[in-house]
C-alpha cells in the first residue's frame, strides 16, 4: 500500500519524464501546492526504490538523480564538465538474464557508466 506522498512523487516523475534530484522534487511539489517535508521526500523515494518503481543515479559530484524505471540507462560521463552522454546500446542484457537465473535475483534495473573526459574537455586539456 503506497502513501499519498509516494503517489505524488510517482505522478511528478511521470509528468517530468527526466532525472531529478530529491531537492528539486521537493521544490516542484511546492510549486504544485503539494507541500511535503524534504525528509518525507527522501523516505518516499527510498520506499519507491525498494518497490522497483524508481531508480537512482549518482553523479560525480555526489548528487543523486531519481527517475521512474523505464529502461536501463547507460552513460558516458565527463569528470571535468559533468556532461552525461546517453549510450543507447546495452552490452550487458545477456549477463543480466544469466544472473537472474543463476542467482535467483530479481533485477529491477541496471546502470552502466563510463567516466573520462568528453571531446571538448580533452581539447581544453591539451591546450
Backbone as CSV, one residue per row, in Angstrom:
resi,resn,N_x,N_y,N_z,CA_x,CA_y,CA_z,C_x,C_y,C_z
1,UNK,0.852,-1.196,0.000,0.000,0.000,0.000,0.891,1.251,0.000
2,UNK,0.711,2.085,-1.002,1.522,3.305,-1.117,0.915,4.475,-0.360
3,UNK,1.781,5.334,0.147,1.306,6.536,0.830,0.952,7.612,-0.207
4,UNK,0.253,8.640,0.245,-0.108,9.740,-0.655,1.162,10.440,-1.145
5,UNK,2.154,10.543,-0.267,3.424,11.174,-0.629,4.089,10.409,-1.769
6,UNK,4.110,9.083,-1.665,4.710,8.254,-2.710,3.965,8.422,-4.026
7,UNK,2.646,8.462,-3.971,1.834,8.651,-5.188,2.133,9.997,-5.841
8,UNK,2.256,11.028,-5.026,2.547,12.378,-5.556,3.907,12.405,-6.256
9,UNK,4.883,11.749,-5.664,6.221,11.702,-6.257,6.194,10.919,-7.565
10,UNK,5.493,9.787,-7.581,5.368,8.998,-8.820,4.717,9.818,-9.925
11,UNK,3.645,10.541,-9.575,2.955,11.384,-10.566,3.880,12.466,-11.106
12,UNK,4.645,13.076,-10.216,5.589,14.118,-10.628,6.638,13.546,-11.580
13,UNK,7.218,12.407,-11.219,8.242,11.783,-12.062,7.667,11.390,-13.425
14,UNK,6.399,10.972,-13.422,5.742,10.610,-14.673,5.547,11.841,-15.558
15,UNK,5.186,12.952,-14.940,4.946,14.195,-15.685,6.216,14.805,-16.250
16,UNK,7.317,14.785,-15.486,8.520,15.458,-15.969,9.374,14.598,-16.880
17,UNK,9.243,13.273,-16.767,9.950,12.355,-17.682,11.447,12.608,-17.803
18,UNK,12.096,12.974,-16.705,13.551,13.140,-16.718,14.104,12.908,-15.324
19,UNK,15.415,12.781,-15.217,16.049,12.591,-13.917,15.964,13.893,-13.112
20,UNK,15.765,13.759,-11.822,15.612,14.936,-10.964,16.130,14.609,-9.561
21,UNK,16.705,15.600,-8.897,17.219,15.386,-7.538,16.065,15.439,-6.534
22,UNK,16.285,14.882,-5.353,15.269,14.900,-4.294,14.936,16.349,-3.923
23,UNK,15.963,17.199,-3.884,15.784,18.623,-3.574,14.842,19.275,-4.597
24,UNK,15.047,18.957,-5.880,14.192,19.528,-6.924,12.787,18.934,-6.909
25,UNK,12.665,17.669,-6.489,11.329,17.074,-6.326,10.577,17.871,-5.275
26,UNK,11.258,18.157,-4.173,10.697,18.952,-3.074,10.207,20.315,-3.587
27,UNK,11.057,20.980,-4.387,10.719,22.308,-4.943,9.534,22.207,-5.910
28,UNK,9.569,21.213,-6.804,8.487,21.035,-7.786,7.148,20.755,-7.104
29,UNK,7.156,19.943,-6.053,5.918,19.649,-5.329,5.362,20.911,-4.674
30,UNK,6.248,21.741,-4.131,5.807,23.016,-3.514,5.154,23.922,-4.554
31,UNK,5.754,23.948,-5.765,5.187,24.768,-6.844,3.770,24.316,-7.175
32,UNK,3.494,23.026,-6.969,2.172,22.457,-7.268,1.277,22.462,-6.026
33,UNK,1.696,23.217,-4.996,0.960,23.277,-3.727,0.766,21.916,-3.076
34,UNK,1.746,21.042,-3.274,1.726,19.736,-2.613,2.876,19.726,-1.618
35,UNK,2.641,20.395,-0.481,3.722,20.571,0.491,4.093,19.248,1.153
36,UNK,5.399,18.994,1.173,5.913,17.762,1.744,7.301,18.079,2.280
37,UNK,7.616,17.600,3.460,8.937,17.834,4.029,10.006,17.105,3.228
38,UNK,11.213,17.642,3.241,12.312,17.027,2.494,12.593,15.610,2.998
39,UNK,12.477,15.400,4.316,12.695,14.063,4.887,11.666,13.077,4.337
40,UNK,10.426,13.536,4.161,9.363,12.693,3.603,9.658,12.352,2.148
41,UNK,10.202,13.331,1.412,10.581,13.093,0.015,11.609,11.959,-0.030
42,UNK,12.654,12.054,0.802,13.700,11.025,0.827,13.142,9.665,1.246
43,UNK,12.301,9.652,2.287,11.693,8.399,2.762,10.839,7.755,1.681
44,UNK,10.049,8.577,0.997,9.165,8.081,-0.072,9.975,7.536,-1.238
45,UNK,11.042,8.239,-1.605,11.913,7.781,-2.698,12.553,6.440,-2.347
46,UNK,12.961,6.297,-1.092,13.579,5.052,-0.644,12.585,3.893,-0.760
47,UNK,11.351,4.119,-0.330,10.309,3.084,-0.402,10.010,2.730,-1.862
48,UNK,9.938,3.737,-2.729,9.646,3.508,-4.154,10.799,2.772,-4.829
49,UNK,12.012,3.022,-4.359,13.193,2.340,-4.883,13.113,0.842,-4.553
50,UNK,12.757,0.534,-3.315,12.661,-0.862,-2.877,11.494,-1.586,-3.541
51,UNK,10.527,-0.821,-4.001,9.364,-1.394,-4.694,9.676,-1.641,-6.177
52,UNK,10.804,-1.097,-6.635,11.165,-1.262,-8.036,10.458,-0.286,-8.953
53,UNK,10.063,0.876,-8.415,9.363,1.896,-9.212,10.288,3.035,-9.618
54,UNK,11.310,3.270,-8.807,12.184,4.423,-9.011,13.634,3.948,-9.048
55,UNK,14.412,4.555,-9.940,15.840,4.248,-9.971,16.622,5.503,-9.639
56,UNK,17.854,5.309,-9.190,18.687,6.440,-8.786,20.039,6.315,-9.477
57,UNK,20.567,7.459,-9.879,21.895,7.514,-10.490,22.669,8.607,-9.786
58,UNK,23.856,8.282,-9.303,24.664,9.255,-8.559,25.710,9.872,-9.479
59,UNK,25.693,11.196,-9.547,26.638,11.932,-10.393,28.006,12.019,-9.725
60,UNK,28.988,12.478,-10.483,30.360,12.564,-9.954,30.459,13.534,-8.780
61,UNK,29.549,14.518,-8.716,29.587,15.475,-7.597,28.825,14.955,-6.374
62,UNK,28.339,13.705,-6.461,27.643,13.102,-5.321,26.139,13.298,-5.343
63,UNK,25.639,14.140,-6.252,24.205,14.377,-6.326,23.490,13.144,-6.886
64,UNK,22.396,12.774,-6.246,21.608,11.624,-6.688,20.428,12.107,-7.521
65,UNK,20.260,11.502,-8.701,19.139,11.839,-9.575,18.179,10.659,-9.639
66,UNK,16.904,10.948,-9.481,15.872,9.919,-9.460,15.029,9.986,-10.721
67,UNK,14.563,8.822,-11.161,13.641,8.763,-12.291,12.831,7.479,-12.180
68,UNK,11.731,7.425,-12.944,10.952,6.194,-12.994,11.785,5.138,-13.689
69,UNK,11.595,3.881,-13.318,12.287,2.805,-14.021,11.536,2.574,-15.316
70,UNK,12.108,3.026,-16.385,11.518,2.840,-17.709,12.384,1.854,-18.465
71,UNK,13.636,2.213,-18.559,14.575,1.368,-19.288,15.927,1.493,-18.589
72,UNK,16.796,0.577,-18.888,18.123,0.672,-18.308,18.832,1.878,-18.893
73,UNK,19.637,2.522,-18.072,20.320,3.725,-18.524,21.824,3.518,-18.546
74,UNK,22.430,4.009,-19.606,23.870,3.891,-19.766,24.412,5.246,-20.198
75,UNK,25.537,5.634,-19.623,26.068,6.975,-19.891,27.587,7.004,-19.996
76,UNK,28.044,7.993,-20.759,29.449,8.401,-20.746,29.438,9.703,-19.948
77,UNK,30.169,9.764,-18.849,30.135,10.947,-18.000,31.515,11.595,-17.924
78,UNK,31.565,12.889,-18.249,32.823,13.627,-18.221,33.136,14.067,-16.792
79,UNK,34.329,13.708,-16.323,34.736,14.048,-14.963,35.023,15.535,-14.796
80,UNK,35.297,16.227,-15.914,35.625,17.649,-15.813,34.389,18.544,-15.864
81,UNK,33.601,18.455,-16.944,32.447,19.354,-17.068,31.148,18.720,-16.575
82,UNK,31.161,17.397,-16.356,29.990,16.734,-15.800,28.925,16.337,-16.808
83,UNK,29.169,16.572,-18.095,28.172,16.215,-19.108,27.960,14.697,-19.093
84,UNK,26.685,14.288,-19.251,26.351,12.868,-19.320,25.767,12.583,-20.693
85,UNK,26.454,11.748,-21.448,26.003,11.421,-22.799,25.370,10.031,-22.759
86,UNK,24.065,9.933,-23.095,23.418,8.616,-23.066,23.972,7.679,-24.136
87,UNK,24.113,6.406,-23.779,24.517,5.370,-24.733,23.273,4.523,-24.956
88,UNK,22.926,4.276,-26.189,21.674,3.575,-26.447,21.834,2.083,-26.706
89,UNK,23.044,1.600,-26.653,23.285,0.182,-26.887,23.658,-0.449,-25.543
90,UNK,23.073,-1.597,-25.226,23.376,-2.229,-23.946,24.173,-3.505,-24.131
91,UNK,25.407,-3.517,-23.615,26.241,-4.702,-23.744,26.020,-5.754,-22.655
92,UNK,25.149,-5.479,-21.675,25.051,-6.411,-20.546,23.698,-7.101,-20.354
93,UNK,22.806,-7.007,-21.329,21.486,-7.648,-21.169,21.574,-9.159,-20.983
94,UNK,22.446,-9.789,-21.736,22.587,-11.246,-21.608,23.116,-11.613,-20.233
95,UNK,24.071,-10.828,-19.742,24.617,-11.053,-18.407,23.499,-10.919,-17.357
96,UNK,22.656,-9.910,-17.525,21.554,-9.700,-16.583,20.635,-10.920,-16.545
97,UNK,20.267,-11.424,-17.721,19.400,-12.608,-17.784,20.056,-13.809,-17.108
98,UNK,21.334,-13.954,-17.342,22.097,-15.056,-16.751,22.109,-14.945,-15.221
99,UNK,22.357,-13.736,-14.702,22.395,-13.517,-13.254,21.030,-13.759,-12.610
100,UNK,19.975,-13.362,-13.323,18.619,-13.593,-12.808,18.399,-15.071,-12.541
101,UNK,18.811,-15.917,-13.489,18.569,-17.343,-13.317,19.591,-18.024,-12.411
102,UNK,20.875,-17.692,-12.533,21.877,-18.385,-11.713,21.787,-18.006,-10.239
103,UNK,21.398,-16.761,-9.940,21.344,-16.314,-8.541,19.921,-16.159,-8.022
104,UNK,18.921,-16.475,-8.862,17.513,-16.281,-8.477,17.322,-14.864,-7.932
105,UNK,17.868,-13.890,-8.674,17.870,-12.493,-8.243,16.861,-11.716,-9.062
106,UNK,16.033,-10.934,-8.397,15.029,-10.120,-9.099,15.640,-8.766,-9.440
107,UNK,15.977,-8.569,-10.700,16.626,-7.326,-11.135,15.555,-6.310,-11.530
108,UNK,15.591,-5.120,-10.907,14.671,-4.041,-11.267,15.240,-3.217,-12.422
109,UNK,16.534,-2.950,-12.354,17.198,-2.153,-13.390,18.696,-2.285,-13.203
110,UNK,19.433,-1.826,-14.203,20.881,-1.725,-14.040,21.349,-0.431,-14.688
111,UNK,22.496,0.020,-14.243,23.093,1.207,-14.857,24.504,0.833,-15.282
112,UNK,24.967,1.520,-16.281,26.325,1.307,-16.755,26.878,2.688,-17.072
113,UNK,27.990,3.024,-16.447,28.523,4.365,-16.625,30.020,4.317,-16.849
114,UNK,30.466,5.024,-17.854,31.891,5.143,-18.149,32.305,6.565,-17.797
115,UNK,33.437,6.716,-17.115,33.909,8.030,-16.704,35.195,8.394,-17.432
116,UNK,35.332,9.643,-17.808,36.525,10.104,-18.505,36.372,11.563,-18.885
117,UNK,36.956,11.946,-20.022,36.853,13.327,-20.495,36.122,13.367,-21.830
118,UNK,35.158,14.276,-21.948,34.444,14.445,-23.215,35.385,15.090,-24.228
119,UNK,34.974,15.094,-25.472,35.781,15.619,-26.569,36.228,17.054,-26.313
120,UNK,35.281,17.890,-25.862,35.590,19.309,-25.635,36.610,19.487,-24.500
121,UNK,36.429,18.733,-23.422,37.365,18.845,-22.294,38.741,18.279,-22.646
122,UNK,38.775,17.280,-23.528,40.070,16.757,-23.995,40.820,17.841,-24.758
123,UNK,40.094,18.566,-25.617,40.704,19.649,-26.392,41.233,20.739,-25.466
124,UNK,40.438,21.099,-24.452,40.851,22.139,-23.497,42.052,21.657,-22.675
125,UNK,42.106,20.365,-22.418,43.153,19.742,-21.612,44.524,19.802,-22.308
126,UNK,44.513,19.669,-23.644,45.776,19.621,-24.390,46.335,21.008,-24.709
127,UNK,45.501,22.047,-24.568,45.985,23.408,-24.884,46.561,24.100,-23.676
